[in-house]
Amino acid sequence: MKPVERDLLILLHEDRYNEQQIQSAVKQISEMLSIIETMDYVVSITEVVDCNKTRISNKRSTLLKAFARKTPKPFEFIVHKN
């Protein structure tokens, strides 16, 4: 996977951590975010509720279409499964 450059703001007590521990924490946080930001993960945790057709779908193609729309369809909702 290609490494992503991002800006992270991490607040730490200066006297508790050395530079190596800080770099390790930043690397771990960046790895966690790269997993969560993938489309496969987003598809697994969301679904589209279409009240017009009385359907609930978690298919990847349906979700991609719903995310790609400039204006949302009436009574179609993207819902987090949590």
Contacts in CASP RR format, 6 or more apart in sequence:
PFRMAT RR
TARGET T0000
AUTHOR 0000-0000-0000
METHOD contacts of the structure
MODEL  1
MKPVERDLLILLHEDRYNEQQIQSAVKQISEMLSIIETMDYVVSITEVVD
CNKTRISNKRSTLLKAFARKTPKPFEFIVHKN
1 34 0 8 1.000
3 30 0 8 1.000
3 34 0 8 1.000
4 30 0 8 1.000
4 33 0 8 1.000
4 34 0 8 1.000
4 37 0 8 1.000
6 30 0 8 1.000
6 33 0 8 1.000
8 26 0 8 1.000
8 29 0 8 1.000
8 30 0 8 1.000
10 22 0 8 1.000
10 25 0 8 1.000
10 26 0 8 1.000
10 29 0 8 1.000
12 22 0 8 1.000
12 25 0 8 1.000
17 25 0 8 1.000
35 41 0 8 1.000
39 60 0 8 1.000
39 64 0 8 1.000
42 63 0 8 1.000
43 58 0 8 1.000
43 60 0 8 1.000
43 63 0 8 1.000
45 80 0 8 1.000
45 81 0 8 1.000
45 82 0 8 1.000
46 58 0 8 1.000
46 63 0 8 1.000
46 78 0 8 1.000
46 79 0 8 1.000
46 80 0 8 1.000
46 81 0 8 1.000
47 56 0 8 1.000
47 57 0 8 1.000
47 58 0 8 1.000
47 63 0 8 1.000
47 78 0 8 1.000
47 79 0 8 1.000
47 81 0 8 1.000
48 56 0 8 1.000
48 57 0 8 1.000
48 58 0 8 1.000
48 62 0 8 1.000
48 63 0 8 1.000
48 66 0 8 1.000
48 76 0 8 1.000
48 77 0 8 1.000
48 78 0 8 1.000
48 79 0 8 1.000
49 55 0 8 1.000
49 56 0 8 1.000
49 76 0 8 1.000
49 77 0 8 1.000
49 78 0 8 1.000
49 79 0 8 1.000
50 56 0 8 1.000
50 57 0 8 1.000
50 73 0 8 1.000
50 75 0 8 1.000
50 76 0 8 1.000
51 75 0 8 1.000
51 76 0 8 1.000
51 77 0 8 1.000
52 73 0 8 1.000
52 74 0 8 1.000
52 75 0 8 1.000
52 76 0 8 1.000
57 63 0 8 1.000
63 78 0 8 1.000
66 72 0 8 1.000
66 73 0 8 1.000
66 76 0 8 1.000
66 78 0 8 1.000
67 78 0 8 1.000
END
